[in-house]
Amino acid sequence: MELPHHEDVSPGTGSLPPRAWYATSDAAALSLNGPWRFRLSPTADTEDDTFATAGYDCGAWDEIAVPGHWVLQGHGAPQYTNMLYPFPLDPPRVPTENPTGDHLRTFDLPADWPRDGAAVLRFDGVESCARVWLNGTELGDFKGSRLPHEFAVGELLRPGGNVLAVRVHQWSAGSYLEDQDQWWLPGIFRDVTLLHRPEGCARDFFVHAAYDHRAGTGTLRVDSDVQGRVTVAELGIDVATGEEVAVAVEPWTAETPRLYDATLATPGERIALRVGFRTVALEDGTIKVNGRPLLFRGVNRHEFHPETGRALDVATMRADVLLMKRHNINAVRTSHYPPHPAFLDLCDELGLWVVDECDLETHGFGAVDWRANPADDARWTPALLDRAARMVERDKNHPSVVLWSLGNECGTGRGLTAMADWIRARDDSRLLHYEGDRSCADTDVYSRMYADHAEVERIGRGEDEGPDKRRRLPFLLCEYAHAMGNGPGGLSEYQQLFETYDRLQGGFVWEWIDHGIAHPAYEYAYGGDFGEELHDGNFVCDGLVFPDRTPSPGLVEYKKVIEPVRIEGDGPSGTVAITNLHDFADLSHLVFTWTYEKDGTTVAEGALAVPPVGPGERAEVGLPSPPRRDPDAETQWTVRASLAEDTAWAAKGHVVAWAQLPVEYGIILPVPGGATPSTDADGRRITLGAASFDARTGALLALHDREITGLRLDVWRAPTDNDNGMPWRPEPSVAARWRALGLHRMRHRVEAVEPTDEGLTVRTRVAPAASDLALRTEYHWASDGSKLLLRMSVTPEGDWSVPLPRIGIRFGLPGAAGPVRWFGGGPGEAYPDTAAASLIGVWESDVDALQTPYVRPQENGARAAVRWAEVGGLRVESDGAPAFTARRWTTEQLDAARHRTDLTPGDTVWVNLDIDRHGIGTQSCGPGVLPQYELPAGPRPSSLSCIFSLPDG
């Protein structure tokens, strides 16, 4: 049976061979982006193809924007799945219910459009299968959603009234190759362009620009289908295509992205080139560029915008690259398809290493034990080879691209081997990556996803098992530190391993951006919010930036962890060690400064002279003598490395790295005793100094005229996505274990309220229902008449096998308003394993700004190591450096919320002071919390001491 074009396993018909993409040429071009007429049909064959004929009346059709996705413009709805296909596995067949969008665009040629030569119609991206007509003539059809396709159309063009018709099917045989953990978003989502091709124009060309780090010379050769000349004015180069020339050059690296403007001139066209000289090699078991090993401080990047989906403009792409550079990221894996080609231009210009990944993933076949996997089915091999060729040919002239990736999560098979063989034959100047084959038969690197710290260390030590070839290869974590919701935790420990073992050449955090779709009811929607029967919920929101590209705390943490300069030292002696962790650059582009802080406030500052040490080198320098300090003050140095001059990606003064070196720790003296408790006449209230308590329960009611409600032990937090773990794993997540034990519904029993000459003691037993486990909690209150001292101790009772989410106190401040000030970690949130970026100082915010707006609400907003905090007319001080959280809803309300809009601020500000907290980890897709960051309910008591007062008291 002959299958329709959209179910044929072939890549398509009628398109031209793939070729290099370039940004500018003197040949004429006409963008066909803009408003198109649009009609949606429920199946592939609901309508015939008469809409493509001349004179067809589309007056009743709707209008949509191209580039764009029709499901984001009021026609149908998006659907999210991570791995499972949203249709039956019956390759290459797809359901009869197959939304199909017919697109029409009428255009005139510009008055100055050349009359001679030919023309090419180019589509840069269409999901998932397109059939194309121009002026009633069918041009062909194609699959390969994130890849370019061109058609020869010169003889079909007319001066005016050209009608371009495109039929796009949401589902096709190509959909089986595009199961890439993202929204399914059909449509013409990248540029559509008409290109004039003059007689003698350049067709395909290949820029070979190598660098010899020993001689300091670059070798340039440009191979071109059409003979011409290549000029690089700055280097005095003027040679014929195909001719090789060697000259002294400055090399291209991601740290020093030196590009030379060049021109390729053929008899009919002049093309502007940007040439970067660099050489990629596998030497001594490491990936080297220009003779030096790389350390990838990378991120995986899907293309996404909350309103336009995968239709991104250049300004958005530039914003992504600038954010990455400003957060010390040096590499991008283009998961899991080649990006818009303009993105790679930006990587060339601003400096990012790129792992360019083919538009290929068949992950859903894993659900059926990889039966009928296209990657191992010879019938599909031409389609796989076509995808590899379209990626390589389009992107081969970008110096930023240092590895080709065969695709993602396709299992293993002969199709992948054929792709690897073809790529190696076409381009031997780059290395090959693929994670899915543990034998590494077709790759130049050993790549893994989500290996835990212990396994990564074994690999670094060379103690991993496996084929001999694999053990000789460099190691990459192509995905790690799953950035879903609050987290990722454990970044510092991974980075320490990367910097310790030469074989470990870094990794790529999963992933760059939360794929939350703008939604009027939810603010941002995720899987299931559009009525999908099969979906993977908010697993699509797992990025280092929120959907609007606001950096998350995870990105701020990552910036700190991957700083390219390590600053260490001894505060009391004033010695500082500076280590240059760049792969290529010395430190001459940075200036170093110091500040000396007393109780979080700067009292002195100055410049720090640091020699411009080379990559991998270290220098020791001295700080000046510190100013005299008060005996009870906390003092420290803060040393910063900042840009000395403006760069293309950040302004002068941008902080690249910093460290704090403690000198002396202050001591909070206990409140002197003196006040004795008294009970009022009706026996309902106990007064202790300026504080009042409920005589029956011992609950604190007020301090002076500041009402306080609900102060008691708190162990619950709204589980994070990492707490909730992976639903496909057989073992229960830590959040499931918490709920099974009942930690979200603890019961408090008052056992004694005991006034004494020294103050007030309240004894309680806090326990979950249906369990004999408990936490014996004692509150010891004392006062000097104005301030109020709390000494709380918590002793576990029974055999606790489950770690606690948190341990500390929670209380409410009704009617609280005004700013929040604190001395401690900031400015953003921090948890035990995500605290590298927490800077000790005095900070000011407001309650609403303290919240981290994760797309799915969860535990957030804690400030670490707080010495004192002022909120809602109350001041709290502690020498135990508790974590501090304040929000206008309870933890229970936060736990119940599924979207940001589910949270309604109340009149009461709820404050948590935590003695300790369970870490975050990355168990949403990866290892859980490291043992040192777990919070066991151990046999020894936990304690908290804090002083309550009014800010002016």
PyMOL commands that set and color helices and strands:
alter all, ss='L'
color gray80, all
select helices_A, chain A and resi 5-7+49-52+70-72+154-156+173-177+233-235+314-326+341-350+363-368+374-376+378-395+414-426+453-461+468-471+491-500+537-540+553-561+721-724+734-741+743-745+848-850+891-896+900-902+931-933
alter helices_A, ss='H'
color red, helices_A
select strands_A, chain A and resi 12-13+29-31+34-43+62-66+79-81+97-107+118-123+126-127+129-134+137-143+149-152+162-169+182-184+187-188+192-197+205-212+217-224+229-232+237-240+245-248+260-266+269-275+280-283+286-289+292-293+296-300+331-333+353-357+401-405+431-433+446-449+475-480+504-509+517-519+523-525+565-570+575-580+590-598+601-608+618-622+635-643+655-664+678-679+685-688+691-694+700-703+706-707+709-714+746-756+759-768+774-783+788-797+806-814+820-826+839-845+868-871+874-877+883-887+908-917+942-949
alter strands_A, ss='S'
color yellow, strands_A
deselect
rebuild
show_as cartoon
